[in-house]
């Protein structure tokens, strides 16, 4: 049998036989129900206890397309809001210029807004003011709004988005020093800063690095509150043709190396997108020990 892998997991002949037997034992089950049963049989669960249903469904679909199993016909096609997702609506907020010294602006409050009433505000601000616009994350992710109370009451001044880390990143993996097997097991303990936006009318020196320092000190606890597990390392990409990453470096993030300029599904081994700097920040002095377990 041709070697099959899915999301870093090798699929053995024994795995395929077990899946075939599961399908045969439940002839009337839907694809979703088969996925749930396979998750239960293999104990495929997220850190918060939920079944890894979508990952399992992806595996079953891959095996079906490869001719290794025969899935039942699709019984129901639910409405998928991602197919025609509407862009976040603009919001009206106070855009009065905010400048001056950092001490005059403090204190600032960092609020995790995913699954809260303020999430649409976050989405809208990213859509309107970030050069990459808003992008709906997949997998584990958190969204943060930063508020300032000076001078006329609470105003949003910044947004930060975090998501699951890329599975393969050579410079990061060499810095951590983990093997491929350990990386597959522990990649969930890393967080990737996908967006960072200081709103354009806010011009306060040293604010960006101050927010990053505050943000990373509470990130792990917020992640554990949402997903049932901490994170031990944070990372981000910087496009050097646009940015210098000054605020990250001022907040003690380390330069780890460069990306290859290839996407995760590339098979050409040739750069097909901008090469970016990889910056990382350990969230605990024991990060290598914890990530290597």
C-alpha positions as CSV (number, residue, x, y, z in Angstrom):
1,X,0.0,0.0,0.0
2,X,1.2,3.5,-0.8
3,X,2.2,5.3,2.3
4,X,-0.6,7.6,3.5
5,X,-0.3,10.5,5.9
6,X,-2.8,13.0,7.2
7,X,-1.8,16.0,9.2
8,X,1.5,14.3,10.1
9,X,-0.2,11.0,11.2
10,X,0.8,7.9,9.3
11,X,-2.2,5.9,8.3
12,X,-1.4,2.1,8.6
13,X,-3.0,-0.8,6.9
14,X,-4.4,-1.8,10.3
15,X,-6.0,1.7,10.6
16,X,-7.7,1.3,7.3
17,X,-9.0,-2.2,8.1
18,X,-10.4,-0.9,11.4
19,X,-12.2,2.0,9.6
20,X,-13.6,-0.5,7.0
21,X,-14.9,-2.7,9.8
22,X,-16.4,0.4,11.5
23,X,-18.3,1.4,8.3
24,X,-19.5,-2.2,7.8
25,X,-20.8,-2.4,11.4
26,X,-22.9,0.8,11.0
27,X,-24.4,0.6,7.5
28,X,-27.0,3.3,8.1
29,X,-24.7,5.8,9.8
30,X,-23.9,9.2,8.3
31,X,-20.4,10.4,7.6
32,X,-20.6,12.6,10.7
33,X,-21.7,9.7,12.9
34,X,-18.9,7.5,11.6
35,X,-16.4,10.3,12.3
36,X,-17.7,10.6,15.9
37,X,-17.5,6.8,16.4
38,X,-14.0,6.7,15.1
39,X,-12.9,9.6,17.3
40,X,-14.4,7.7,20.3
41,X,-12.6,4.5,19.3
42,X,-9.3,6.2,18.8
43,X,-9.7,8.6,21.7
44,X,-9.2,11.6,19.3
45,X,-10.1,14.5,21.5
46,X,-9.1,18.1,21.9
47,X,-7.5,19.3,25.2
48,X,-11.0,20.6,26.3
49,X,-12.5,17.1,25.8
50,X,-14.3,17.7,22.6
51,X,-14.0,15.2,19.8
52,X,-11.7,16.1,16.9
53,X,-14.6,15.5,14.5
54,X,-13.5,17.8,11.7
55,X,-10.0,16.5,11.6
56,X,-11.4,12.9,11.6
57,X,-13.8,13.8,8.8
58,X,-10.9,15.1,6.7
59,X,-9.1,11.9,7.2
60,X,-12.1,9.8,6.1
61,X,-12.6,11.9,3.1
62,X,-8.9,11.6,2.1
63,X,-9.1,7.8,2.4
64,X,-12.4,7.7,0.4
65,X,-10.8,9.7,-2.4
66,X,-7.7,7.5,-2.3
67,X,-10.0,4.4,-2.8
68,X,-9.0,2.9,0.5
69,X,-12.5,3.0,2.0
70,X,-16.1,3.6,0.7
71,X,-18.0,6.3,2.6
72,X,-21.8,6.4,2.5
73,X,-23.4,9.0,0.3
74,X,-23.8,12.5,1.6
75,X,-27.3,12.6,3.3
76,X,-27.5,16.3,4.0
77,X,-25.5,19.4,2.9
78,X,-25.8,22.0,5.7
79,X,-25.6,25.7,5.0
80,X,-22.0,26.7,5.1
81,X,-21.6,30.4,6.1
82,X,-18.0,30.3,4.9
83,X,-19.0,29.9,1.3
84,X,-20.6,33.3,1.1
85,X,-19.4,35.0,4.2
86,X,-20.3,38.6,4.3
87,X,-17.6,41.0,5.1
88,X,-17.7,42.7,8.6
89,X,-19.9,45.8,8.6
90,X,-18.2,49.2,9.3
91,X,-18.8,50.7,12.7
92,X,-18.8,54.3,13.8
93,X,-16.3,55.0,16.6
94,X,-14.4,58.0,17.9
95,X,-11.5,58.6,15.6
96,X,-10.2,61.8,17.4
97,X,-6.4,61.7,17.2
98,X,-4.9,60.2,20.3
99,X,-1.2,61.1,20.9
100,X,1.1,62.1,23.7
101,X,3.2,60.2,26.2
102,X,2.5,56.5,27.1
103,X,2.2,57.3,30.8
104,X,-0.7,59.8,30.0
105,X,-2.6,57.0,28.3
106,X,-2.2,54.3,30.9
107,X,-3.7,52.1,32.1
108,X,-4.9,50.2,29.1
109,X,-7.2,47.2,29.3
110,X,-6.8,44.1,27.1
111,X,-10.0,42.2,26.6
112,X,-10.5,38.8,25.0
113,X,-13.6,39.2,22.8
114,X,-14.1,36.0,20.9
115,X,-17.6,34.7,21.6
116,X,-18.6,38.0,23.2
117,X,-20.7,40.9,22.2
118,X,-17.6,42.9,21.2
119,X,-16.4,40.4,18.6
120,X,-18.2,42.2,15.7
121,X,-16.3,45.4,16.7
122,X,-13.0,43.6,16.5
123,X,-13.9,42.1,13.1
124,X,-15.0,45.4,11.8
125,X,-11.8,47.3,12.9
126,X,-9.6,44.7,11.3
127,X,-11.6,44.8,8.1
128,X,-11.5,48.6,7.9
129,X,-8.0,49.4,9.2
130,X,-5.6,46.4,8.8
131,X,-3.8,46.3,5.4
132,X,-4.6,42.6,5.1
133,X,-8.3,43.2,6.2
134,X,-10.2,40.7,8.3
135,X,-9.7,37.0,7.9
136,X,-11.8,34.4,9.6
137,X,-9.4,32.1,11.6
138,X,-9.7,28.3,11.7
139,X,-8.8,26.1,14.5
140,X,-8.0,27.4,18.0
141,X,-7.9,31.2,18.0
142,X,-8.5,34.2,20.2
143,X,-9.3,37.9,19.5
144,X,-8.3,40.8,21.7
145,X,-9.3,44.4,21.9
146,X,-7.2,46.9,23.7
147,X,-9.1,49.8,25.4
148,X,-7.9,53.1,26.8
149,X,-9.9,55.3,29.1
150,X,-8.1,58.6,28.5
151,X,-9.3,61.3,27.9
152,X,-13.0,60.9,27.2
153,X,-13.9,57.4,28.3
154,X,-13.2,53.9,27.0
155,X,-12.0,53.8,23.4
156,X,-10.6,50.9,21.4
157,X,-7.0,51.6,20.4
158,X,-5.6,48.3,19.2
159,X,-6.5,44.7,18.1
160,X,-4.6,41.5,18.2
161,X,-5.5,38.1,16.7
162,X,-3.9,34.8,17.6
163,X,-4.4,31.3,16.2
164,X,-2.9,27.9,16.1
165,X,0.7,27.8,14.9
166,X,1.8,26.5,11.5
167,X,2.8,22.9,11.7
168,X,6.1,23.1,9.9
169,X,8.5,26.0,10.4
170,X,12.1,25.2,10.2
171,X,13.7,28.1,12.0
172,X,11.3,27.8,14.9
173,X,11.6,24.1,15.1
174,X,15.4,24.3,15.3
175,X,15.2,27.0,18.0
176,X,12.9,24.8,20.1
177,X,14.9,21.7,19.4
178,X,12.1,19.2,19.1
179,X,11.7,16.2,16.9
180,X,9.0,15.9,14.2
181,X,7.1,13.4,16.4
182,X,7.2,15.7,19.5
183,X,6.2,18.7,17.3
184,X,3.2,16.9,16.0
185,X,2.2,16.0,19.6
186,X,2.8,19.5,21.1
187,X,2.2,22.0,18.3
188,X,-1.0,23.0,20.1
189,X,1.1,24.6,22.9
190,X,2.2,27.3,20.4
191,X,0.3,30.5,19.5
192,X,0.7,32.4,16.3
193,X,0.1,36.2,16.2
194,X,-1.7,36.6,12.9
195,X,-2.7,40.2,13.1
196,X,-1.6,43.2,15.2
197,X,-3.3,46.6,14.6
198,X,-2.7,49.9,16.3
199,X,-5.6,52.1,15.1
200,X,-4.3,54.7,12.7
201,X,-5.3,57.8,14.8
202,X,-3.4,56.5,17.8
203,X,0.2,57.8,17.8
204,X,1.7,57.1,21.2
205,X,5.4,56.2,21.3
206,X,6.2,52.8,22.9
207,X,2.5,51.9,23.1
208,X,2.9,48.9,20.6
209,X,5.6,47.2,22.6
210,X,3.9,47.9,25.9
211,X,0.7,46.2,24.6
212,X,2.7,43.2,23.4
213,X,4.4,42.8,26.8
214,X,1.1,43.0,28.5
215,X,-0.6,40.7,26.0
216,X,1.9,37.9,26.1
217,X,1.9,37.9,29.9
218,X,-1.8,36.9,29.9
219,X,-2.0,34.9,26.6
220,X,-1.5,31.5,28.1
221,X,-4.1,31.9,30.8
222,X,-6.6,33.2,28.2
223,X,-5.9,30.2,26.0
224,X,-6.3,27.8,28.8
225,X,-9.6,29.4,29.7
226,X,-10.9,29.0,26.2
227,X,-9.3,25.6,25.2
228,X,-8.4,23.8,28.3
229,X,-4.6,24.0,27.8
230,X,-1.8,26.6,28.1
231,X,0.6,27.9,25.4
232,X,4.3,28.1,26.1
233,X,5.6,29.9,23.0
234,X,4.4,32.7,20.7
235,X,5.5,33.4,17.2
236,X,4.7,35.8,14.3
237,X,5.9,36.6,10.8
238,X,7.2,40.0,9.7
239,X,7.2,41.1,6.1
240,X,10.6,43.0,5.9
241,X,9.5,44.9,2.8
242,X,6.8,46.6,4.9
243,X,7.8,46.5,8.5
244,X,10.9,46.4,10.7
245,X,9.2,44.6,13.6
246,X,10.5,47.2,16.0
247,X,7.8,46.8,18.6
248,X,8.3,43.1,18.7
249,X,12.0,43.4,19.2
250,X,11.4,46.0,21.9
251,X,9.2,43.5,23.7
252,X,12.0,41.0,23.7
253,X,10.8,38.8,20.8
254,X,13.7,37.0,19.1
255,X,14.6,36.7,15.5
256,X,14.6,33.0,14.6
257,X,15.2,33.0,10.9
258,X,13.4,33.3,7.6
259,X,10.5,31.5,6.0
260,X,11.2,29.5,2.8
261,X,8.6,31.5,0.8
262,X,6.6,28.3,0.2
263,X,3.1,27.5,1.4
264,X,2.3,24.5,3.6
265,X,0.9,22.5,0.6
266,X,3.8,23.4,-1.8
267,X,5.4,20.5,-3.7
268,X,7.6,22.6,-6.1
269,X,10.3,23.5,-3.5
270,X,10.4,27.0,-5.1
271,X,9.4,30.2,-3.4
272,X,6.0,31.4,-4.4
273,X,5.2,34.1,-1.9
274,X,7.2,36.8,0.1
275,X,9.9,35.5,2.4
276,X,9.2,36.7,5.9
277,X,11.1,37.0,9.2
278,X,10.1,34.6,11.9
279,X,10.1,36.1,15.4
280,X,9.4,34.1,18.6
281,X,8.9,34.6,22.3
282,X,9.1,32.0,25.0
283,X,6.2,32.5,27.4
284,X,7.9,30.5,30.2
285,X,11.6,29.9,31.0
286,X,10.8,26.1,30.9
287,X,9.4,26.2,27.3
288,X,11.9,23.7,25.9
289,X,11.3,21.3,28.7
290,X,7.5,21.6,28.5
291,X,7.4,21.4,24.7
292,X,9.8,18.4,24.6
293,X,7.6,16.2,26.9
